[in-house]
Amino acid sequence: MTVKNTIQEKLTAAFAPAFLEVIDESDQHRGHGGWQEGGQTHFRVKITAAAFAGQSRVAIHRLINQTLAAELKGGVHALAIEAKAT
């Protein structure tokens, strides 16, 4: 299973999003810190979920980072988050 698929599965299980897109942007960071051959190091997450209602932007980012803690401690070097409540 790819890192992208793992991220999708974990976010879906945790937040039941109305919209979720996980984009591997690793190729855009070739030669930068954390980049590795084969990619799967830099991701952008676009997510919309009712679970985020009433939460601040910082709180939402913390929830997502907690959900993906294992990936962030592993091979994921960067995670850009675009999140909002439905």
C-alpha positions as CSV (number, residue, x, y, z in Angstrom):
1,M,0.0,0.0,0.0
2,T,1.3,3.5,-0.8
3,V,1.7,6.3,1.7
4,K,-1.0,8.2,-0.3
5,N,-3.5,5.3,0.2
6,T,-2.7,5.0,3.9
7,I,-3.3,8.8,4.3
8,Q,-6.6,8.5,2.5
9,E,-7.7,5.5,4.6
10,K,-6.8,7.0,7.9
11,L,-8.4,10.4,7.2
12,T,-11.6,8.7,5.9
13,A,-11.9,6.5,8.9
14,A,-11.2,9.4,11.3
15,F,-13.3,12.2,9.8
16,A,-15.8,10.6,7.2
17,P,-15.1,13.5,4.9
18,A,-17.6,14.9,2.3
19,F,-14.5,15.6,0.2
20,L,-11.0,14.3,0.3
21,E,-8.1,14.6,-2.1
22,V,-4.6,13.5,-1.3
23,I,-1.9,14.8,-3.7
24,D,1.6,13.5,-3.8
25,E,3.7,16.6,-4.6
26,S,7.1,14.9,-4.0
27,D,8.3,15.5,-7.6
28,Q,7.9,19.3,-7.0
29,H,10.5,19.0,-4.2
30,R,13.2,17.1,-6.0
31,G,16.5,18.0,-4.5
32,H,15.0,19.7,-1.4
33,G,15.2,18.6,2.2
34,G,13.4,15.3,2.9
35,W,13.0,14.3,-0.7
36,Q,13.8,10.7,-1.6
37,E,13.9,8.8,-4.8
38,G,10.5,7.3,-5.5
39,G,8.6,10.1,-3.9
40,Q,5.9,9.7,-1.2
41,T,7.6,12.3,1.0
42,H,5.6,15.5,0.3
43,F,1.8,15.6,0.3
44,R,-1.1,18.1,0.1
45,V,-4.4,17.1,1.7
46,K,-7.7,18.8,0.7
47,I,-10.4,17.8,3.1
48,T,-14.0,18.9,4.0
49,A,-15.7,17.2,6.9
50,A,-18.6,17.9,9.3
51,A,-16.2,16.7,12.1
52,F,-14.4,20.0,11.8
53,A,-17.4,22.2,12.6
54,G,-16.7,24.7,15.3
55,Q,-13.0,24.0,15.3
56,S,-10.3,26.6,14.7
57,R,-7.9,26.1,11.8
58,V,-5.1,25.2,14.3
59,A,-7.4,22.6,16.0
60,I,-8.2,21.0,12.7
61,H,-4.6,20.8,11.7
62,R,-3.7,19.3,15.0
63,L,-6.4,16.6,14.6
64,I,-5.1,15.8,11.1
65,N,-1.5,15.7,12.3
66,Q,-2.5,13.4,15.2
67,T,-4.3,11.1,12.9
68,L,-1.2,10.9,10.6
69,A,1.4,10.8,13.4
70,A,3.0,7.6,12.3
71,E,3.4,8.8,8.7
72,L,4.8,12.1,9.8
73,K,7.3,10.3,12.1
74,G,8.1,8.0,9.2
75,G,8.8,8.9,5.6
76,V,6.5,11.9,5.2
77,H,8.6,15.1,5.2
78,A,5.9,17.7,4.5
79,L,2.1,17.8,4.7
80,A,0.2,20.8,3.4
81,I,-3.4,20.9,4.7
82,E,-6.4,22.7,3.2
83,A,-9.3,21.8,5.5
84,K,-12.7,23.2,6.2
85,A,-16.0,22.1,7.8
86,T,-19.0,21.2,5.7
